[in-house]
Amino acid sequence: MNEGQQHTPNPSTGSVPKPLAGRRVLVPRGGPWGDGVAASLRQLGAVPVIAPLINFAPTNDQATLDQALADLAAGAFDWLTLTSATTVDVLYAYKAVIPAETKVAVVGETTAAAMQAVGYRVDLVPERDNSAQGMAEQMIELETEPRKVLTLRSEIAKPVLTRLLIEAGHDVRSVVAYRTVGVPVAEKIAGDVQSGRINAILITSGSVAEQVVEQFPEIPASTVIAAIGPRTAKDAKRAGLSVDVVAETQTVDSLIDAVARFPLNTDESTP
């Protein structure tokens, strides 16, 4: 605990002051993942504000997605790859079945945590470069023989993973699983961001960053913008955000830890 912490131990319990005591932190995704992040924030004394900023809309080619998920359940693929947590929402919504013999590779700890939160397993998260390219490189190292791979992606995602796997000789079916759409937040939350009552905003993807810029045009300088890893920080800066905190690794725990160690500003006069 840093010296000079504003909160003092409770003499009756001897409890140690919590690093985020009283701080209001915006969590940009809902569902099981958002609930898990909120629980972790509460353990550090924060007041989580769950405000989903993005959601998925159905793909424009529903028949292709339906067939891909049916083939997945039937065991047609050696690997399933996901590059965003939103894809997990699609799997969960469609009650997709992933056979035990099909390995699952995901980019980002946010995606891995989202998978585990809804009961799916994860076999591979890139160790060196936690990106689509990094995952392709690691899968190519692991699989020296041609494999059947299903890549589920958003409409706007660049097919980097698909291209690299095909070039390495794998049989890849790339399917658009969803379109990303923004979710307007409640007026009260927008007002709380503008007034500075929200002390920190978690940025978990480039899509979230774009929605933060669009929905919160006036963010006080005192509000901490925290990105889940260097790649997301780069996407956030490209979207127009000034990033204050970057998690050392692309994990929720690292993100929350980074926010907890950063001196968050509060305006005691704010109602």
WOMO-V253443 format. One record per backbone hydrogen bond with DSSP energy under -1.0 kcal/mol. NH is the residue of the N-H (numbers start at 1). CO is the residue of the C=O. Records with the same first field share a line. If there is no record, write none. Layout:
NH: CO, CO
This chain:
14: 10
20: 44
21: 18
22: 45
23: 20
25: 47
26: 200
27: 49
34: 30
35: 31
36: 32
37: 33
38: 34
39: 35
40: 36
41: 37
42: 38
43: 39
44: 41
45: 42
46: 41
47: 23
49: 25
51: 27
53: 28
55: 181
57: 179
65: 61
66: 62
67: 63
68: 64
69: 65
70: 66
71: 67
72: 68
73: 69
74: 70
75: 72
76: 71
78: 148
79: 148
80: 103
81: 150
82: 105
89: 85
90: 86
91: 87
92: 88
93: 89
94: 90
95: 92
96: 91
102: 99
103: 78
105: 80
106: 124
107: 82
109: 250
112: 108
113: 109
114: 110
115: 111
116: 112
117: 113
118: 114
119: 116
120: 115
123: 104
124: 104
131: 129
135: 131
136: 132
137: 133
138: 134
139: 135
140: 136
141: 137
142: 138
143: 139
149: 171
150: 79
151: 173
152: 81
153: 175
155: 178
160: 158
163: 159
164: 160
165: 161
166: 162
167: 163
168: 164
169: 166
170: 165
171: 147
173: 149
175: 151
177: 153
179: 57
181: 55
183: 53
190: 186
191: 187
192: 188
193: 189
194: 190
195: 191
197: 192
198: 192
199: 24
200: 24
201: 224
202: 26
203: 226
209: 205
210: 206
211: 207
212: 208
213: 209
214: 210
215: 211
216: 212
223: 220
224: 199
226: 201
227: 245
228: 203
229: 227
233: 229
234: 230
235: 231
236: 232
237: 233
238: 234
239: 235
241: 236
244: 225
245: 225
247: 227
251: 249
255: 251
256: 252
257: 253
258: 254
259: 255
260: 256
261: 257
270: 267
